[in-house]
Amino acid sequence: MNVYYVMAIWVGMALLASFFSIKVGLSVALVEILIGAVAGNIPGLREHVQQTDYTTLLAGIGSILLTFLAGAEIDPVSLKKHWKASLSMGAVSFLLPLIGAFCFARYVFDWNFHASEIAGIALSTTSVAVVYAVMVETGLNRHDIGKLILAACFVTDLGTVLALGGLFASYDWLLLVFVVVTTVVLFFLPRALRWVVANLGHRVSEPEVKLIIVVLLALGGLATAAGSEAVLPAYVAGLVVAGVFMNDRVILDRIRTIAFALLTPFFFLRAGTLISASTLVTGAGVIATLFLVKMITKFLGVWPTAKAFRLPQKERTYTTLLMATGLTFGSISALYGLTHHLINESQYTELVTVVILSAFVPTLVAQQFFRPSIRISSDQVEALGEEDISLPRRFHQRDGGAPEP
């Protein structure tokens, strides 16, 4: 098929996902995965949704930028302020689901060792993007509880990224080169970015944006050559330059526009097209079991840890539910496993379905029944550009808060 027709079909699906996400108030990433799944399973339609080298490339670049943006949204000041609680809750939020999902996949469902590792990693995640959207839309990002939750989610996802990169890396001299080069580059990146912004920034040619993209692609290429995952340096790079973006949100907004307008839709649509409809029926028991495993292990880890740091009961439950969410890194981990032949298509479908369920089920319960009663003024409402910004409108501005403009 003509290359432009293929691109038009994919971008058209992304446009359709945008319309639906705005209309129904769901995350555009979720809608893109669902539309990709529909297009990839309907006879007569799936033949036109071709996966080519360039759609795969765009999806890969989209996942790198998506990971970078997730890291860049973390407030370093809040992370430092709440480091004990966030490190403790984030660690157990990562480790218990990792172990629980691995054991169930390996010893109950008889998956092979590497497939079980992917299951553990994919279900250990939380979703910084989903949680960030909820925090801003409810105004909790201005309060200590919201900052603590975001910092803890960062720790969880950092563990996920490190596990994905570390478990499947080739431990040789090239990996050592990757670690050394990445450390040096990330040390100088904030200084270099500040210099470019101060002396060359905010021009039509966007040199500061190009600098970030060049660094991400170069480190991603080195990570791939070392047998690791390209999203690993991207997440850490986002964190180290987050302080720069706190003083200049324009750069972050421009990168976000590039990512979400063109690149990340290819990642989520591609993830959806690889879902098998028949597996949703035959694997319903596995999906339900793994979903319960993730929810239970998250509660066993986060809830008592939050209690140890004297969070009130309502805030403890709210924190635990939000840290049980997952989307971006869960999808990335499952797709990594499929593309590297660590899991098969049925296992991929089961894992991605669990990830999708965890993106909105805990969020719905948390917002409906456990959201802290904090009054919100109209000047606290901020515009979002995350992939998960379009949450159901019934969530916002309860408990006496001002209506959304």
N, C-alpha and C positions, 0 to 999 in steps of 0.2 A: 504494500500500500504506500501511496505517496507520503513522504515524511511529514509534510505540512498537515495532511489530513489526520495522521496519527496524533500529532501535537494538538490539533484543534479538538479532537475527541477528548483527550486527557484534560486539557484546560477547560473544556466545556463541562466535564464532570465536576471539576473543581468549582466552577461558577455555580453550577446547580447546587453543590453542597453548601456554598455560601448563602444562597437564597433560602434553603431549607433550615440551616442553622439559625439564621436571623429570625425566620418566621416562627419556628417552634421553640427557640430558646435553648438549643443544645450546643455543645462544643462542636465547632466546625471540624475538628479532627475526628471526632466520633462519626459525624455524618459522612466525611470523606471515606472512612473505612467501610461504612455500611453501603455507600454507593458503589465503591469498588467491589465489594462482595456481591452485590446484585448484578453489576455489569459482568463480573467474571463467572457467573453461574447460570445466566439465562442463554439458552441456545439461540443463535442468530444474532445475539448482541456481543457475546464474549469473543467472537471471531474478530470483532472490530477493535477490541481493547488489546492491542498488541503490546507485548513487552519487548522493547528493543534495547540496544546497548545504551542509547542516549536517555531513554526513560529511566533505566536503572542508574545511570550516572547522575541524573538530576535528583533522583530519590536519595542517593547516597549523599550528595552535597546538601540536600534538604535536611537530612538527619544530623549532619555536622553542625549546620547553622542553628537548628532547633536545640541541640544540646548546648551549644555556646550561649544562646539566649537564656536558657534555663539557668545556667550558672551565673550569667550577668545580672539576673533579677534578684540575687541574694544580697542583702544588705550586710556588708562586712562588720559594721558597728554592732548590729543586732546579734550577729553570729558570735562576736567576741563577748558581748554582754551576757548572753545566755549560754555560754559554751558548755558548762557542766551539765545542765538539764538537756540541752539540745544534743550533746554528744551521747549522753546516756540513752535518751529516748530514741535517737536516730540509730544507734548501734543495735539495740534490741529489736527495733522495727525492721532492720535489715536481716539480722542473723536468724531469728526464730522462723520467719517465713521461708528463708533460704533453706534451713535444715528441714523444716516440716514438709515443704513441697518436694524437696529432693527425696526424702524418705518415702513419701507416698508414691511418687512417680517410680522410684526404683524398686520398692519392695511390695507395693500393693498393685500397681499397674504393670510391673515388670518391664519398664522402659530400660534401655541400655544406660550405661553410666553417664555418657556425655549428654544424652537427651534429658536425663534426670538433672544434670547440672544446669542445663538451659531452663528447665522448669523451675528450679529453685531460684535462679537469677531473675527470670521474668516475673515471678510472683513475689519477690522480695521488695519490689519497687514501691515508691509512693509517686505522686505526681505533683512536682513543684508548681507546674503550670496551672493545674486544676485548683490546688490549694491557694496559690497566689491570686487567682481570679476571685475565689470566694472571699479571701481576706480583704481585697480592695472593694469589692461590691458591697460588702457588709460594713466596711470601715474599720475592721479589726486590725488591719495592717498598721494603724496608728496607735495600737495599744500593745502592751507587753505580751499578752496571750497570743496575739497574731504574729508578732515578731518571733516568739519562741517556737511556734508551730512551723513557721517558714524555715527557721534555722535547723530544726530537727529534721525536716523533710530533706534539706540539703545534705545532711550527714547520711541519711538513708540512701539517697540516690548516688552519692559519691561512692558508698560501699558497693552499690550495684555496678557502677561503671568500672571500678577497680576490679571487681570480681570477673566481669565479662572480659576485661583486658588481660587480667592476670592468669585466669584458668586456661585460656586457650592461646596464650602467647608461646612462641618458640624461644626457649631460654638459651640464647647464644650471644655472640659478640654484638650482633646487630641490635638486639634488644637493649644491651648496655648503651650502645650509641644513641638509641632512641631516648632512653631515660636521661642521659647526660645532656643531649641537645635540647630536649624539651625543657629541662630544668633551667638551662641557660636562657633560652628564648623567652620563657615565661617570666623569668626574673627581670629581663629588660623590656618586656612588652609594654607594661604600664608607662614607663618613662618615654619610650619611643612614641607611644600613642599620644601622650600629653604634648610632646614636642611637635608632632605633626599637626595636632589640633591648634596649638598656639601659633604656629608659623605658616601652616598651609591649609588649615581646616576650613570647612564650610564653603568650599568652592564647588563649582558645577561639576568638576572632574571627580569629586569625592575621594581625595587621596586617603583619608582616614579609614573609610569603609574598605577601600582596596587593600590597605595594609592589613586589616584584620582578616579579610578573606584569604589573602596570600599566606599569612601565617597559619591559618586553620587548615588550608589545603596542603601546605608543605608538611606540617606536623602529622596530618592525617595520612599522607602518603608514606611518611617514615614509619608511622605506627603500623600501617598495613604491611609494609615490607618486613617489619620485625615480627609479624605474625600476631599483632595485637589488633585493637579495634580503633578506628579513626575517631570515634566519638570521645575516647578517653582524654586526649589532650584538649579537645574542644570544651569540655565541661570545666576543666581546671582553668583554661584560658578565660572563660567567661567570668569565673570567680575573681581572678587576679586583676581584671580590668573593670570590675563592678564599681570600684571607687571612682574611676574616671567618669563613668556614665551617671553617677549620682549628681555630678556637677554639669553634665551635658547630655541630657536625654535625647537630643536631636539625633545624635549618631546612632543610638540604639533604635530609635524609631525608624530610621532609614534602613538599617540592616533588617529589622523586623518586616518592613514593607517588602523588601526584596525576597525575604524568605517565605513569607506567608502568601504573597501574591503569586509566586511561580514555583518555588522549590519544594516546600514542605507538602503541598498537595500531592506531588508525585510520590512522596514517601508513603503517606497514608493511603492514597488510592491504590498503590502497588501492594501495600500490606493487605488491603481488602480483597483485591483480585485473587490473592493466593488462598483465601478462605474457601473451603469446600462445604457446600450446602449439605451434602449427604452426611458428612462427618458431624454436623450440628445435631443430627438425629441419632446416629449410631453412638456418638460420643457424649450424649447428654449426661449420663451418669458420671463420667470422668470430669466433665465441666462443672457440674454441681459440687462434686467432692472437692476438687481443687479450689473452687471459690470459697467453700466453707473452711478449707485448710488455711487459706490466706487470711480470711477474716478472724478465725479463732487464734491463730498464731500472732497476728497483729495485736489482738486484745490481750493475750497472755503476756506479751512483751511490753507494750506501751502503757496500758492502764495502770499496773502496779508501779511502774517506774515513775509515771506522772504523779501518783499518790505519794511516792517517796519524796518528791519535790514539793509536796503540799499544795498541789493544784486542787481546787474545789471539785466536788464530784461531777457537776454538770460540765465544767471545763475539761475534766479528765476524759469523760466520754466523748465530748466534742473533738478533742485533740486526737484521741485514738481513732475515731471514725475517719477524720480527714487524712490521717497518716496511713489508713488502709486503702486509700485511693491508688490508682495507677493508670497510666496511659502511655506516655511518651517512651520511657525507657523500657517498659514492659513490651511494647510493640517492637522497639529496636532490638531487644534481646531475642525475642521470638524470631524475628526476621533474620537476624544474624545466624541463629541456629539452623534455619531452613536453607539459607543461601550457602552455608558452609557444610551442608549435608550432615548436620549433627542431629536433626530431628526430621521426621517425614511430614508430609502435608497434613495428615490427620492430627498429629501431635501439635503442629503449628496452629491449625484451626482451633483446637481445644484451648491452647494457651492464650491465643489472641481473644477468644470469646470471654475467657475469664478476666483478662485485662480490661476489656470493654465494660463488663459488668461491674468491675471494681472501680471504674471511673465515675459512675453516677449513683450506684445503689448506696454506698456509705455516705456520699455527699447529700443525697436526698434525705436520708434519715437524720444526719447531723443538722442540716439546716431546718428541717421541720420540727425537731423535738429537742435539740440540745444546744442551739446557738446561744451564746452568752448575750444577756440583755444589756447592750451598750447603745446609748443614744447616739445617732449619727447626724451631723449637720450637713447641709447641702454642699458646703465647700469641701467636704471630704470625699465626694464622688469623683473618681478619676477615670480618665479614658484608658482602656486597655487595648493591647494589641497582641495578646497571647493567642495561642491556638485554641485555648479553652475559655475564651472570654464570654461566650454567649450562654451563660447559665440561665436556667429557668427564671423568668422575671418574678415569679411569686416568692423567690427567696429574699428579694431585696427590701430593705428599709422597713422591717417590722419593729415591734417594740417601741413605737413612738418616733422612729426616725423620719427624716424628711423625705419626701418622694423624690424619685429619680427625675432629673431634668429631661 
